[in-house]
Amino acid sequence: MNQTPGAAISSDWYPSSNTWQDLDPVTHPFDPGGALDVVRKVVFSPVPETGRPQDLSAHEMACSLAQHYGSWAYGWYTSVDESPYSGMIIRELPRGGDLEQQALRYTSALVQWRGWLEALAAVFAQFAPGPDADGEQIRRLRERAVAPIVTLVVERTGAGELWLGACWQALEWYLQSTGMSPLEAEMAHDAVDAVFASWTAPDTEEVRRVGRAIGGHGA
């Protein structure tokens, strides 16, 4: 990918997909130490006709960063809500509105999002099926993975209003990482919505119910 920062931005561009293969930090290198320089080049890039900064929207910034880093870098755009009770992945960003402060905010959002993907990847690796695992072993592994993934999501979101979206999304990505197709992995959405609720961290039995639903899928 690695488009030059500050190059022409297409505001109607979106990532072509949102699968774990597109997001997996193991296969998409990222240098957080260089992120601010990349963001600054976009924020301060001038409009050719006037020479003035482009006054980019958050969506345009997300598109530009995804065009530079890869589609994984778009995800922060739909994962930000600064309310402490939102249940979103990113809830704390630097304040301010001038161009330098905007660069700091966008960089913080990008780095926080990347950190979330890396945290998920670490859990996924613990429950990755081996090359010789049969169907029953994979199903048991998927069932066992639900509790630590849900725990990670609850810790990150505070189980606020919108935490269910982050939960089923994380479970979908985990299922994809184990070889399940993106379409089939959508079953995690129904499993979560059938048991969990907004504003409430699930208890042990509720987590087990979701685990059994996911582990028993396709059995």
QUICOR-V208297 format. One record per backbone hydrogen bond with DSSP energy under -1.0 kcal/mol. NH is the residue of the N-H (numbers start at 1). CO is the residue of the C=O. If there is no record, write none. Layout:
{{NH;CO} {NH;CO}}
This chain:
{{2;68} {3;67} {7;4} {13;10} {23;19} {24;20} {27;24} {34;31} {35;32} {38;34} {39;35} {40;36} {41;37} {42;38} {43;39} {44;40} {47;52} {51;47} {54;45} {61;57} {62;58} {63;59} {64;60} {65;61} {66;62} {67;63} {68;64} {69;65} {70;66} {73;70} {74;71} {75;72} {77;74} {79;76} {81;90} {86;83} {90;79} {102;98} {103;99} {104;100} {105;101} {106;102} {107;103} {108;104} {109;105} {110;106} {111;107} {112;108} {113;109} {114;110} {115;111} {116;112} {117;113} {118;114} {119;115} {120;116} {121;117} {122;118} {123;119} {124;120} {125;121} {126;122} {127;123} {128;125} {133;130} {138;134} {139;135} {140;136} {141;137} {142;138} {143;139} {144;140} {145;141} {149;145} {150;146} {151;147} {152;148} {153;149} {154;150} {155;151} {156;152} {157;153} {158;154} {161;85} {162;86} {163;160} {167;163} {168;164} {169;165} {170;166} {171;167} {172;168} {173;169} {174;170} {175;171} {176;172} {177;173} {178;174} {179;176} {180;175} {185;181} {187;184} {188;185} {189;186} {191;187} {192;188} {193;189} {194;190} {195;192} {196;192} {199;160} {200;197} {207;203} {208;204} {209;205} {210;206} {211;207} {212;208} {213;209} {214;210} {215;211} {216;212} {219;216}}
